[in-house]
Amino acid sequence: MEVILLNDVEKVGLRGEVVNVARGYARNFLLPRRLAEPATKAKVAELLKRDEQRARHEARTAEQAQEMSKILEQTELRFEVKAGPTGSLFGSVTTTQIADELWRTRKVRVDRRKIDIDAIKRIGRYEVPIELFQDVRVEVKTLVVPEGGELPSDDELEAMEAQERAAQEAAAPPSEGDLEAVLEEVDAAAATDAEEPEATAAPEEPGPSEEPEPSEEPEPAELRENE
């Protein structure tokens, strides 16, 4: 089923893209949550027209790109987001949001597909690389700040990330390599036990106060006849 995404959806596509998804996924998830709408001919035509209008504001020559780069070099974007105690976001900052914020604050239109960064999922300070035109690139300073708070220092950010990584490693099941190592240790221990000879019990000897009982010898045959 073809739908038009109304928001960025991880592993599916960016806002405004026409994507083909399973009908059940669209009806049970994307459409009820207003993440997408059916891709009718009229909607697709409207989308193409809007994309053409936006493209007119993008750099069309190297000279225009150079002028844009001067503006963006002096730009610092700021996103206030909901985040957990270790700095992980409840969601992410996407390339679509970055492109929208550049247009809103600086009136510079960039193709979000030329924003060379994955979705940002932690608070922190970022340098976002953007290709404005062939051989014209710029890095835009971007702050991702916890909602209602201030951005911690770099050392604090590193400590928060290390804390989260340690918690994830502690909760993660053993990897295939770790499991193989454990099995090898078990096999080695079993092989060692099999090689050791079993201890045999020594015959009991009579104690100092015990005398061996005399063995009964059979009577001679001629004595038995005289009786």
C-alpha positions in Angstrom: 0.0 0.0 0.0 1.4 3.4 -1.0 1.3 6.2 1.6 2.7 9.7 2.0 4.6 10.1 5.3 3.5 13.1 7.4 6.4 12.6 9.8 9.8 11.0 9.6 9.4 7.3 10.5 12.6 5.4 11.4 13.5 2.7 9.0 10.5 3.7 6.8 11.3 7.1 5.3 11.2 10.9 5.7 8.3 13.3 5.9 6.8 13.9 2.4 8.1 10.7 0.8 5.8 8.3 -0.9 6.6 4.8 0.4 5.1 1.3 -0.1 4.3 -0.5 3.1 2.3 -3.5 4.2 -1.5 -2.8 4.3 -1.8 -4.0 7.9 1.1 -1.8 9.0 -0.5 1.3 7.4 -4.0 0.6 8.7 -3.0 -0.4 12.3 0.0 1.9 12.9 0.8 4.7 10.4 -2.7 6.0 9.6 -4.2 5.9 13.2 -1.2 7.8 14.5 -1.4 10.4 11.7 2.1 9.4 10.6 1.0 8.9 7.0 -2.0 9.4 4.7 -3.1 7.4 1.6 -1.1 8.3 -1.5 -3.9 9.4 -3.8 -3.1 10.9 -7.2 -4.2 14.3 -6.1 -2.1 14.2 -2.9 1.0 13.0 -4.8 0.5 15.8 -7.4 0.3 18.4 -4.6 3.4 17.0 -3.0 5.4 17.2 -6.2 4.3 20.8 -6.8 5.4 21.8 -3.2 8.8 20.1 -3.7 9.3 22.1 -6.9 8.6 25.4 -5.1 11.0 24.5 -2.3 13.7 23.6 -4.7 13.7 27.2 -6.1 15.0 28.4 -2.7 17.9 26.0 -2.7 21.4 26.9 -4.0 21.3 26.6 -7.8 24.9 27.7 -8.4 28.2 27.5 -6.6 28.1 31.2 -5.9 24.7 31.0 -4.2 26.0 28.0 -2.2 29.0 30.0 -1.0 26.7 32.8 0.1 24.5 30.3 2.0 27.6 28.7 3.6 28.7 32.1 5.1 25.3 32.4 6.7 25.3 28.9 8.1 28.8 29.1 9.4 27.5 31.8 11.8 24.4 29.7 12.7 23.8 27.7 15.8 20.7 25.6 16.0 19.1 24.7 19.3 16.6 21.9 19.9 15.0 21.4 23.4 13.9 17.8 23.7 12.7 15.3 26.3 15.6 13.2 27.6 16.3 10.6 30.2 18.7 10.9 33.1 21.6 9.4 31.0 21.0 11.8 28.1 19.0 9.5 25.7 16.2 11.2 23.9 12.6 10.2 24.0 12.6 10.2 20.2 15.2 11.8 18.0 16.2 15.0 16.1 15.9 14.1 12.4 17.3 15.7 9.2 13.8 16.9 8.4 13.7 18.9 11.7 17.2 20.3 11.0 16.1 21.4 7.5 12.9 23.0 8.9 14.8 24.8 11.6 17.3 26.3 9.1 14.4 27.6 7.0 12.5 29.0 10.1 15.5 30.7 11.6 17.7 31.6 8.7 15.5 31.3 5.6 18.0 29.0 4.0 16.5 26.0 2.2 18.6 22.8 2.1 17.8 19.4 0.8 17.4 17.2 3.9 18.8 14.3 2.0 22.1 16.3 1.8 22.3 16.6 5.6 24.9 14.0 6.3 24.0 12.8 9.8 22.0 10.1 11.3 19.0 10.9 13.5 20.4 12.4 16.8 19.4 10.3 19.8 21.4 11.9 22.6 21.7 15.4 24.1 25.0 17.1 23.2 26.9 19.4 20.9 27.0 18.5 17.2 28.6 19.7 14.0 26.1 18.8 11.3 27.6 18.5 7.8 25.5 19.8 4.9 26.3 19.7 1.2 24.9 22.9 -0.3 26.2 22.3 -3.8 28.9 20.3 -5.5 32.2 20.8 -3.6 30.4 23.3 -1.2 30.0 21.9 2.3 29.4 23.5 5.6 29.1 22.3 9.2 26.3 23.8 11.3 26.7 24.0 15.1 23.7 22.2 16.7 22.8 22.0 20.4 20.4 19.3 21.6 19.4 20.4 25.1 17.2 18.6 27.7 13.8 20.2 27.9 13.7 22.9 30.6 17.4 22.5 31.5 20.9 23.3 30.4 23.4 21.3 28.4 26.0 19.6 30.7 29.7 19.9 30.1 31.5 17.6 27.7 33.0 15.6 30.6 29.5 15.1 32.2 28.1 14.1 28.8 30.8 11.4 28.4 30.1 10.1 31.9 26.4 9.9 31.2 27.0 8.0 28.0 29.4 5.6 29.7 26.8 5.0 32.5 24.2 4.1 29.9 26.5 1.9 28.0 27.5 0.0 31.1 23.8 -0.5 32.0 23.1 -1.8 28.5 26.0 -4.2 28.6 25.0 -5.5 32.1 21.4 -6.2 30.9 22.4 -7.7 27.5 22.4 -11.5 27.1 25.8 -13.1 26.5 27.0 -12.8 23.0 27.7 -15.7 20.7 31.4 -15.4 21.4 30.9 -15.4 25.2 28.6 -18.4 25.0 31.2 -20.3 22.9 33.9 -19.5 25.5 31.7 -20.8 28.4 30.9 -24.0 26.5 34.6 -24.6 25.8 35.4 -24.2 29.5 32.7 -26.8 30.3 34.0 -29.2 27.7 37.6 -28.8 29.0 36.5 -29.5 32.6 34.6 -32.6 31.5 37.6 -33.9 29.6 39.9 -33.4 32.6 37.5 -35.3 34.8 37.4 -38.2 32.4 41.2 -38.5 32.2 41.7 -38.8 36.0 41.7 -42.5 37.2 39.1 -43.5 39.7 40.5 -44.1 43.2 40.2 -47.8 44.3 39.5 -48.7 47.8 42.4 -50.5 49.6 41.6 -53.9 51.2 40.8 -53.7 54.8 43.5 -55.2 57.1 42.7 -56.6 60.5 43.3 -54.3 63.4 46.0 -55.0 66.0 43.5 -56.7 68.4 41.8 -58.7 65.8 43.1 -62.2 64.8 42.2 -63.8 61.5 39.7 -66.6 61.9 41.2 -70.0 61.0 39.9 -71.4 57.9 38.1 -74.7 58.1 39.9 -77.5 56.2 37.9 -80.5 55.0 38.4 -83.7 57.0 40.5 -86.5 55.3 38.3 -89.0 53.5 39.7 -92.0 55.7 38.6 -90.3 58.9 35.1 -89.9 57.6 35.0 -93.6 56.8 36.1 -94.8 60.3 33.4 -92.7 62.1 
